[in-house]
Amino acid sequence: MSDAIKHECGIALIRLLKPLDYYIEKYRTPAYALNKLYLLMEKQHNRGQDGAGVAVIKLDPVPGTHFIDRFRSTHQQSIAKIYEHIFSHFPANRKASDNPVADAKWYKENVPFMGELLLGHLRYGTYGKNSDTNCHPFLRENNWMTRNLAIAGNFNMTNVNELFANLIQLGQHPVERSDTITVMEKIGHFLDAEVQVIFDKYKDQGYGNKEITDFIIKEMSVRRILTRAAKNFDGGFAMAGMIGHGDAFVLRDPNGIRPAYYYQDEEIVVVASERPCIQTAFNVNFDSIKEIKPGYALIMKKDGRVKEEMILEPQERKACSFERIYFSRGTDKEIYAERKELGTLLVPQILDAIHNDVENAVFSFIPNTAEVAFYGLIKGVEDHLTLEKVKAIQKNPKMSAAELEKLIHWKLRIEKTAVKDVKMRTFISDDSSRDEMVSHVYDVTYGSVKPNEDTLVVIDDSIVRGTTLQKSILSILDRLSPKKIIIVSSAPQIRYPDCYGIDMSRMYDFIAFRALIGLIKDQGKEQLLQDVYERCKADDENPPAEPVNHVKALYDMYTDEEISAKISEIVRPKQIFADVQVIFQTVENLHKACPKNLGDWYFTGDYPTPGGTRVANKAFMNYMEGRNERAY
């Protein structure tokens, strides 16, 4: 229902721990790893939908042959396009021999993308144009196998300018300022340094270059490379990397903001942004999948050793709560339970809003992503009804059979009040005409509401900008002629920008912020905006070691209920007849429902890193200066 939030990126990495012939013999296909990577990517297609990419490294390649293959696409069906390209290289009529070793050797030498180390990425764009060249994995190429680097990740850095300046000081000349390129070049610099130190050590001992390459592969410390490269990173990140000779890693930020899970057995190591895709692709149970610890990297050496090692000192865990509310698939065992609980915890607020008149209330949800929270809401209201029935019986134990039967059959009214016409598209550029067309994207179920009697309660997973409510949804629901429409958000009010992965960076985009500004102006307190602006500007010019989120002082002047009431006023279209009330989840209940993911900065302004606080202040400055641009 709410305006769409850009999804998180998704990563998928596979490391085969056995020779290729093992999988050909056991699974009767040379494409075992490619097929599994395809599943991991498709099962995470809820994340990045702007493009995708795949890179594959062949271990121990024959000299003179290509050992890194990559293909990226921004096609509407990008994963399918990539795999169409990959499998176009497979021979159409080649029959497997009775010798899996010979088959494996032939495929590795003759067919691209036939390797033991695979990296897939699903992209959503927050920086630059959406072209194939902006899709991960990114490659840093070199004639030395051990200096090649492929990077893909789910991350945003808040201090790209600082990291860029560090590269200049190191003597580099980066061709872009994007955080992906900057991070790759930073890691690449220390990869080069690591290789050079080992090379010089053995060169001084008189070894030849080919022998030294073997020493580099064995002695390279990925942990040391990452520790040196990541010490100044400020942001949320789960970044995967592959080094040309076969080492690989997945590094997670010290607050655990961005998710990363892995599974390992004697055949394979697999890493992904979500747990259920691993469960599905490899048919393994929940408990066998581990979460990469915050500040740690899962490091896979070419010789098959796999170890989780600390790279950055872990900080307070602030895993993104939006992963639980909206981004990650609800098929995860824990996330499913948490989303239901988010719905259940809203029940007291809803009962208060309908004055406990459940009999004249109709419950529904929009969009489909709110369905699980809806189940929790319904369970909570049904539990309330059960208690009411018990109280009624206790109060009148001698009620007649007819009264008892009526009481027992008293049930909630649940309806599918709005249905999206997925086939309808709007190609009109004129704003007024387009708004009129958008208002017909949803169809209502006529007769599902008693006109002028019922209150319609509709739950959504989150409300960000409120423009879809204002321009279409509320008008659509008003066609049913309810007495009142209550819109319920399973997430708290989104008040502050995100800078760790979600594309929510402009303060005035948020309906909660517009409500705050409205309240301030209603009361003639505009000078407070200027005061906060001056404090933000002073910190921007002379950054303190521990920045303060000055915008919080403005929100502290009002209760959550006052801001919600103003939101209700803003989003209610003038032409509708029903009263409108918007209810939001409380932060306290969010933490109860999602106790392991306490990252709540978009709701509270409490950022886990200094860079996040600076972004919030910068976003407010941009608003005050009329600058419609990202704050990082």
RAHUWO-V133948 format. One record per run of one state. SS is the DSSP state (h for helix, s for strand, l for the rest). FROM is the first residue (numbers start at 1). TO is the last residue. If there is no record, write none. Layout:
# RAHUWO-V133948
ss=SS from=FROM to=TO
ss=SS from=FROM to=TO
This chain:
# RAHUWO-V133948
ss=l from=1 to=9
ss=s from=10 to=16
ss=l from=17 to=19
ss=h from=20 to=27
ss=l from=28 to=31
ss=h from=32 to=42
ss=l from=43 to=50
ss=s from=51 to=57
ss=l from=58 to=67
ss=s from=68 to=73
ss=l from=74 to=77
ss=h from=78 to=87
ss=l from=88 to=99
ss=h from=100 to=110
ss=l from=111 to=116
ss=s from=117 to=123
ss=l from=124 to=131
ss=h from=132 to=134
ss=l from=135 to=137
ss=s from=138 to=140
ss=l from=141 to=144
ss=h from=145 to=147
ss=l from=148 to=148
ss=s from=149 to=157
ss=l from=158 to=159
ss=h from=160 to=169
ss=l from=170 to=178
ss=h from=179 to=203
ss=l from=204 to=208
ss=h from=209 to=219
ss=l from=220 to=221
ss=h from=222 to=230
ss=l from=231 to=234
ss=s from=235 to=243
ss=l from=244 to=247
ss=s from=248 to=252
ss=l from=253 to=260
ss=s from=261 to=264
ss=l from=265 to=267
ss=s from=268 to=272
ss=l from=273 to=274
ss=h from=275 to=282
ss=l from=283 to=285
ss=h from=286 to=288
ss=l from=289 to=289
ss=s from=290 to=291
ss=l from=292 to=295
ss=s from=296 to=300
ss=l from=301 to=305
ss=s from=306 to=310
ss=l from=311 to=319
ss=s from=320 to=320
ss=l from=321 to=321
ss=h from=322 to=327
ss=l from=328 to=332
ss=h from=333 to=344
ss=l from=345 to=346
ss=h from=347 to=353
ss=l from=354 to=357
ss=h from=358 to=360
ss=s from=361 to=365
ss=l from=366 to=367
ss=h from=368 to=395
ss=l from=396 to=400
ss=h from=401 to=408
ss=l from=409 to=412
ss=s from=413 to=414
ss=l from=415 to=417
ss=s from=418 to=420
ss=l from=421 to=430
ss=h from=431 to=438
ss=l from=439 to=441
ss=s from=442 to=444
ss=l from=445 to=454
ss=s from=455 to=460
ss=l from=461 to=466
ss=h from=467 to=478
ss=l from=479 to=483
ss=s from=484 to=489
ss=l from=490 to=506
ss=h from=507 to=509
ss=l from=510 to=510
ss=h from=511 to=522
ss=l from=523 to=525
ss=h from=526 to=541
ss=l from=542 to=551
ss=h from=552 to=555
ss=l from=556 to=559
ss=h from=560 to=571
ss=l from=572 to=578
ss=s from=579 to=584
ss=l from=585 to=586
ss=h from=587 to=593
ss=l from=594 to=598
ss=s from=599 to=599
ss=l from=600 to=600
ss=h from=601 to=604
ss=l from=605 to=609
ss=h from=610 to=624
ss=l from=625 to=632
